[in-house]
Amino acid sequence: MQKLFYDTRTLDSACRQKYSLSEEVMMENAAAALKTEIFAVASEKNCRKVLVLCGSGNNGADGYALARQISGCFEVKVFECSPPSSPLCVLQAQRAENCGIALCALEDFFLEKTDSSSIVVDCIFGSGFKGGFTGSGGEQLMGLLAFVNSGEAFRLACDVPTGLHADGTLAQIVFKADLTVTMGAQKYCLYSDMAKNFTGRVKVGELGVSRPLFENSMKGGDGCEPSTLEKDIFLLDLEDMVLPYRRDNLVNKGSFGNAYIACGEKSGASLIAANACLRFGAGLVTLIRPDRSFAESPVPSLSMEFLTASNFGPRVSALCVGMGLGYDEKNTAFYGDYLLNFPEVRCVLDADILYSPAVVEILERRPKGCVLTPHPKEFSELLRLCGLGNYSVDECIFRRPELVEKFCRRFPEAVLVAKGANSAIGVFTAQEGFRLYINSFGSPALAKGGSGDALAGMICALLAQNYEPNSAAVTACLAHSLAACKVKNNFALTPADLIQNIGDL
């Protein structure tokens, strides 16, 4: 996994001081990182023209330096979105002009012929963008970005696409990059739900020292550890997925746990969860329904692969409850009472149970071992039930890290999976404090009924196989996302396809 930072400017400063690097040297390395990616894109797509959009600050200076470094290899033009103002931007613009690079006015870009053989580089604001586009200059920039976004040229952003705020929210318009080269270290804003349409692929450009040295430049400098300046937020990598491979031959079905899946009003949801649970390695899967027997009221499509029960047996490895459960408080109390009486049984709390006051008592008395998997609307209701505030669905998306932390600090050791385009997994422990993990592998293919039920079943499977709750959430979320990516057409994924694809990971 990779560390995410809200703001790397403190690290920039510390890096210069600790490693005796000048700001100019770091700028030349930033330009070189952009140059490397431009050559790679040009080779793949046969691009011959590079058009650089430069702002007035140091992000613009990166653009002028880039133009100089690639001059002679491409047809290069710089479009000045505002006159150079920072000392380095003025210097780099002069150097570019000395090299014979055409420095054009912003409005000239609309006359430029751009097609698939062109690369447009956004060096307007980068991570320094604040507020929105205002005044006549702002309107002109908005028109420029709309024009660029609608064209066929390959779009590359330097550090952060223009229009994307440091908290991951958006201005009126955002440069829609195919590739973002972010400088020094990964930034949280690139992995908010809102940013997902605008960043494209993200690569980290080094600034004169290796990335580990850059990220740790505060250590030993002024005595501050990075964790005191930045929250512990991490971007998940594929290597963080630890699949439940069976390495021991001397085993039986009991070695991999008995996962119980609550079967409620909408039995299809629990069947999806049960199938995913079995597919992801649980040794036994038992569907439980306390209000009526399965013999007297059969569940359509109930597979012979599952056990059924009207009460809990003596060996329950994990319980998954909420999918299609309904809002009958008597049924909900049945599962709540069991979890309160057997706090050692790990559980997944999903969907309908997150609207019940019973979930609050469970969290108050036994948060350890609980994994909660709300989508934004459920998260909004969960926060309200827990007395943590009234937040709209949009706020639960836009302010996700803050609200996940608020919840996790209130219920230490409970694991919260806040589902979204880039799902966030949060947990607070006395040993490590608050940690947030971002899964950027989510696919629009998963925007379909039943996808969340499958995820709940997959987490339950890993809990039954003795994974720690946080590890179960991380691995299941990654596997869930990757299984979705295996469908050829992203509109065609069904829960059955998703579950089938688990076996191909």
Secondary structure, DSSP 8 states (H G I E B T S, - for coil): -EEEES--HHHHHHHHHHHT--HHHHHHHHHHHHHHHHHHHHHHHT--EEEEEE-SSHHHHHHHHHHHHHBTTBEEEEEESS---SHHHHHHHHHHHHTT-EEEEGGGGGGS---TTEEEEEESSGGG--S---HHHHHHHHHHHHHHHTSSSEEEEESS-TTB-TTS-B-S-----SEEEEESSEEGGGGSTGGGGT--EEEEE--SS-HHHHHTTTTTTSS--HHHHS-EEEE--GGG--------SS--GGGG-EEEEE--SSHHHHHHHHHHHHHTT-SEEEEE-SSS-TTTS--TT--TTSEEESS--S---EEEE-TT--S-HHHHHHHHHHHHH-TTSEEEE-GGGGGSTHHHHHHHH--TTEEE---HHHHHHHHHHTTS----HHHHHHTHHHHHHHHHHHSTT-EEEE-STTEEEEEEETTTEEEEEEETT--GGG-STTHHHHHHHHHHHHHHTT--HHHHHHHHHHHHHHHHTTSSSTT---HHHHHHHHTT-
